Amino acid sequence: MKNNRRGMLNGKKLKRTITREWQLYLLALPAVIYLFLFHYVPMYGVQIAFKDFVAIKGIEGSPWVGFKHFERFFSTYMFERAFSNTLILSFMGLLIGFPVPIILALLLNQLPGKKFKKTVQTVTYAPHFISLVVIVGMMTLLFSPNTGIVNKALVQLGGQKTNFMGEAKYFRWMYVLSGVWQSAGWGSIIYLAALSSVDMGLYEAARMDGCSRFGLVLHIDIPSIIPTCVIMFIMEMGRLMSLGYQKAYLMQNDLNLSVSEIIDTYTYKVGLINNKFSYSSAIGLFTSVVNIILLVGANTLSRKVTEESLW
């Protein structure tokens, strides 16, 4: 009885809120519709991971095969290669790429001149808007063994020409570092927003006590953005296995295939190129499940250790 009464009260409260703030709900409606159509409706097609999908028969008419495609993926030699390559690239990107936007935001926050600060921000934000095709094209030109400026500089310094794009040992570093260069400035925005909310009185009091610029960063800036860092880290863990196929596929060639074949590129090849839709859906579903486990695990650990969490 109490639960029913509580539900009725919550329903009336929600109705009053919608009536009073209908403009805001109307403004959010297109985003909600987009989210529903392109993120929830496609979930209906996930079931083809458990079927032998035949386009003529459709999803409903295709026969159920259970975990056949999952077992096939786990038993193939590509599972170990693609899974390990994905994990290595993901953790390298996390270890190198996660701290860089934080450090950049801390440095930008301490710049005295507004014009210089805006210039640096613009320069660091710009790579985010360059397409991956252009990024890989730039890397190909810069690191070309014959005409690339990097190899020319190495020769001038007494070194030897190196095929950076063709040797497997360089692939991971080029993939990760180019990603850091492209995303560091854009990723620093959220940390700059968190730093902008810090009370200026704290800085003034610290300066009066003789605190140095490094001390301001250490004792005021860093503690103020720790909650934001924790939340961003949890979200990064939730997409650890989803690198995207575009960049790795563009950088991929026969010479570096042993380290450049990741789950997303393998899914793209078997799904869109070889038309094995059920098999590729099973691989994609496996990746999503791993991401969910990592997200929940990171959130639970963070809640116990730092008392900060997404939920």
Contacts in CASP RR format, 6 or more apart in sequence:
PFRMAT RR
TARGET T0000
AUTHOR 0000-0000-0000
METHOD contacts of the structure
MODEL  1
MKNNRRGMLNGKKLKRTITREWQLYLLALPAVIYLFLFHYVPMYGVQIAF
KDFVAIKGIEGSPWVGFKHFERFFSTYMFERAFSNTLILSFMGLLIGFPV
PIILALLLNQLPGKKFKKTVQTVTYAPHFISLVVIVGMMTLLFSPNTGIV
NKALVQLGGQKTNFMGEAKYFRWMYVLSGVWQSAGWGSIIYLAALSSVDM
GLYEAARMDGCSRFGLVLHIDIPSIIPTCVIMFIMEMGRLMSLGYQKAYL
MQNDLNLSVSEIIDTYTYKVGLINNKFSYSSAIGLFTSVVNIILLVGANT
LSRKVTEESLW
18 25 0 8 1.000
44 59 0 8 1.000
45 59 0 8 1.000
45 281 0 8 1.000
46 281 0 8 1.000
46 285 0 8 1.000
47 59 0 8 1.000
48 59 0 8 1.000
48 62 0 8 1.000
48 277 0 8 1.000
48 278 0 8 1.000
48 281 0 8 1.000
49 69 0 8 1.000
49 70 0 8 1.000
49 278 0 8 1.000
49 281 0 8 1.000
49 282 0 8 1.000
49 284 0 8 1.000
49 285 0 8 1.000
50 64 0 8 1.000
50 65 0 8 1.000
50 66 0 8 1.000
50 67 0 8 1.000
50 69 0 8 1.000
50 278 0 8 1.000
50 282 0 8 1.000
51 59 0 8 1.000
51 62 0 8 1.000
51 63 0 8 1.000
51 64 0 8 1.000
51 65 0 8 1.000
51 66 0 8 1.000
51 278 0 8 1.000
52 62 0 8 1.000
52 63 0 8 1.000
52 65 0 8 1.000
52 68 0 8 1.000
52 278 0 8 1.000
53 59 0 8 1.000
53 62 0 8 1.000
53 277 0 8 1.000
53 278 0 8 1.000
53 281 0 8 1.000
54 61 0 8 1.000
54 62 0 8 1.000
62 278 0 8 1.000
65 278 0 8 1.000
69 278 0 8 1.000
69 279 0 8 1.000
69 281 0 8 1.000
69 282 0 8 1.000
69 283 0 8 1.000
70 282 0 8 1.000
70 286 0 8 1.000
72 279 0 8 1.000
72 282 0 8 1.000
73 79 0 8 1.000
73 279 0 8 1.000
73 282 0 8 1.000
73 283 0 8 1.000
73 286 0 8 1.000
78 261 0 8 1.000
78 266 0 8 1.000
81 258 0 8 1.000
81 261 0 8 1.000
82 261 0 8 1.000
82 262 0 8 1.000
82 263 0 8 1.000
82 265 0 8 1.000
82 266 0 8 1.000
83 263 0 8 1.000
85 259 0 8 1.000
85 260 0 8 1.000
85 261 0 8 1.000
85 262 0 8 1.000
86 241 0 8 1.000
86 243 0 8 1.000
86 262 0 8 1.000
86 263 0 8 1.000
86 264 0 8 1.000
87 241 0 8 1.000
88 172 0 8 1.000
88 259 0 8 1.000
89 172 0 8 1.000
89 175 0 8 1.000
89 176 0 8 1.000
89 243 0 8 1.000
89 248 0 8 1.000
89 262 0 8 1.000
90 240 0 8 1.000
90 241 0 8 1.000
90 243 0 8 1.000
91 240 0 8 1.000
92 172 0 8 1.000
92 176 0 8 1.000
93 176 0 8 1.000
93 179 0 8 1.000
93 180 0 8 1.000
94 236 0 8 1.000
94 240 0 8 1.000
96 176 0 8 1.000
96 177 0 8 1.000
96 180 0 8 1.000
97 176 0 8 1.000
97 179 0 8 1.000
97 180 0 8 1.000
97 183 0 8 1.000
97 184 0 8 1.000
98 232 0 8 1.000
98 233 0 8 1.000
98 236 0 8 1.000
100 180 0 8 1.000
100 184 0 8 1.000
101 183 0 8 1.000
101 184 0 8 1.000
101 185 0 8 1.000
101 186 0 8 1.000
101 187 0 8 1.000
101 188 0 8 1.000
101 191 0 8 1.000
102 188 0 8 1.000
102 191 0 8 1.000
102 225 0 8 1.000
102 229 0 8 1.000
104 124 0 8 1.000
104 184 0 8 1.000
104 185 0 8 1.000
104 188 0 8 1.000
105 188 0 8 1.000
105 189 0 8 1.000
105 191 0 8 1.000
105 192 0 8 1.000
105 195 0 8 1.000
105 225 0 8 1.000
106 191 0 8 1.000
106 195 0 8 1.000
106 217 0 8 1.000
106 221 0 8 1.000
106 222 0 8 1.000
108 117 0 8 1.000
108 120 0 8 1.000
108 121 0 8 1.000
108 188 0 8 1.000
108 192 0 8 1.000
109 192 0 8 1.000
109 195 0 8 1.000
109 221 0 8 1.000
110 213 0 8 1.000
110 216 0 8 1.000
110 217 0 8 1.000
110 221 0 8 1.000
111 117 0 8 1.000
111 120 0 8 1.000
121 185 0 8 1.000
124 184 0 8 1.000
124 185 0 8 1.000
124 188 0 8 1.000
125 185 0 8 1.000
125 186 0 8 1.000
125 189 0 8 1.000
127 135 0 8 1.000
127 181 0 8 1.000
127 182 0 8 1.000
127 183 0 8 1.000
127 185 0 8 1.000
128 182 0 8 1.000
128 183 0 8 1.000
128 185 0 8 1.000
128 186 0 8 1.000
130 182 0 8 1.000
132 246 0 8 1.000
132 247 0 8 1.000
132 250 0 8 1.000
133 246 0 8 1.000
133 250 0 8 1.000
135 178 0 8 1.000
135 179 0 8 1.000
135 182 0 8 1.000
135 247 0 8 1.000
136 247 0 8 1.000
136 250 0 8 1.000
136 251 0 8 1.000
137 250 0 8 1.000
139 165 0 8 1.000
139 174 0 8 1.000
139 178 0 8 1.000
139 251 0 8 1.000
140 165 0 8 1.000
141 147 0 8 1.000
141 148 0 8 1.000
142 148 0 8 1.000
142 149 0 8 1.000
142 150 0 8 1.000
143 150 0 8 1.000
143 151 0 8 1.000
143 164 0 8 1.000
143 165 0 8 1.000
143 174 0 8 1.000
144 151 0 8 1.000
144 165 0 8 1.000
145 151 0 8 1.000
145 161 0 8 1.000
145 162 0 8 1.000
145 163 0 8 1.000
145 164 0 8 1.000
146 161 0 8 1.000
150 164 0 8 1.000
151 161 0 8 1.000
151 162 0 8 1.000
154 160 0 8 1.000
154 161 0 8 1.000
154 162 0 8 1.000
155 161 0 8 1.000
162 170 0 8 1.000
163 255 0 8 1.000
164 170 0 8 1.000
164 174 0 8 1.000
165 174 0 8 1.000
165 251 0 8 1.000
165 253 0 8 1.000
165 256 0 8 1.000
166 253 0 8 1.000
166 255 0 8 1.000
166 256 0 8 1.000
167 255 0 8 1.000
167 256 0 8 1.000
168 255 0 8 1.000
168 256 0 8 1.000
168 258 0 8 1.000
168 259 0 8 1.000
168 260 0 8 1.000
169 259 0 8 1.000
170 256 0 8 1.000
171 251 0 8 1.000
171 256 0 8 1.000
171 259 0 8 1.000
171 260 0 8 1.000
172 259 0 8 1.000
174 251 0 8 1.000
175 247 0 8 1.000
175 248 0 8 1.000
175 251 0 8 1.000
175 260 0 8 1.000
179 247 0 8 1.000
190 228 0 8 1.000
190 232 0 8 1.000
191 225 0 8 1.000
191 228 0 8 1.000
191 229 0 8 1.000
194 224 0 8 1.000
194 225 0 8 1.000
194 227 0 8 1.000
194 228 0 8 1.000
195 221 0 8 1.000
195 224 0 8 1.000
195 225 0 8 1.000
197 224 0 8 1.000
198 220 0 8 1.000
198 221 0 8 1.000
198 224 0 8 1.000
202 220 0 8 1.000
203 216 0 8 1.000
203 220 0 8 1.000
206 215 0 8 1.000
206 216 0 8 1.000
206 219 0 8 1.000
206 220 0 8 1.000
207 216 0 8 1.000
211 219 0 8 1.000
226 306 0 8 1.000
226 308 0 8 1.000
227 308 0 8 1.000
230 302 0 8 1.000
230 306 0 8 1.000
230 308 0 8 1.000
230 309 0 8 1.000
231 308 0 8 1.000
231 310 0 8 1.000
233 298 0 8 1.000
233 302 0 8 1.000
234 295 0 8 1.000
234 298 0 8 1.000
234 299 0 8 1.000
234 302 0 8 1.000
234 309 0 8 1.000
234 310 0 8 1.000
235 295 0 8 1.000
235 310 0 8 1.000
237 294 0 8 1.000
237 295 0 8 1.000
237 297 0 8 1.000
237 298 0 8 1.000
238 291 0 8 1.000
238 292 0 8 1.000
238 294 0 8 1.000
238 295 0 8 1.000
238 298 0 8 1.000
239 291 0 8 1.000
240 291 0 8 1.000
240 294 0 8 1.000
241 263 0 8 1.000
241 287 0 8 1.000
241 290 0 8 1.000
241 291 0 8 1.000
241 294 0 8 1.000
242 264 0 8 1.000
242 287 0 8 1.000
242 291 0 8 1.000
243 262 0 8 1.000
243 263 0 8 1.000
243 264 0 8 1.000
244 262 0 8 1.000
244 264 0 8 1.000
245 262 0 8 1.000
245 264 0 8 1.000
245 265 0 8 1.000
245 267 0 8 1.000
245 268 0 8 1.000
248 260 0 8 1.000
248 261 0 8 1.000
248 262 0 8 1.000
248 264 0 8 1.000
248 265 0 8 1.000
249 265 0 8 1.000
249 268 0 8 1.000
251 260 0 8 1.000
252 260 0 8 1.000
252 261 0 8 1.000
252 265 0 8 1.000
253 260 0 8 1.000
263 283 0 8 1.000
263 284 0 8 1.000
263 287 0 8 1.000
264 287 0 8 1.000
266 283 0 8 1.000
267 280 0 8 1.000
267 283 0 8 1.000
267 284 0 8 1.000
267 287 0 8 1.000
268 280 0 8 1.000
270 276 0 8 1.000
270 279 0 8 1.000
270 280 0 8 1.000
270 283 0 8 1.000
271 277 0 8 1.000
271 279 0 8 1.000
271 280 0 8 1.000
272 280 0 8 1.000
299 309 0 8 1.000
299 310 0 8 1.000
299 311 0 8 1.000
300 309 0 8 1.000
302 308 0 8 1.000
302 309 0 8 1.000
303 309 0 8 1.000
END
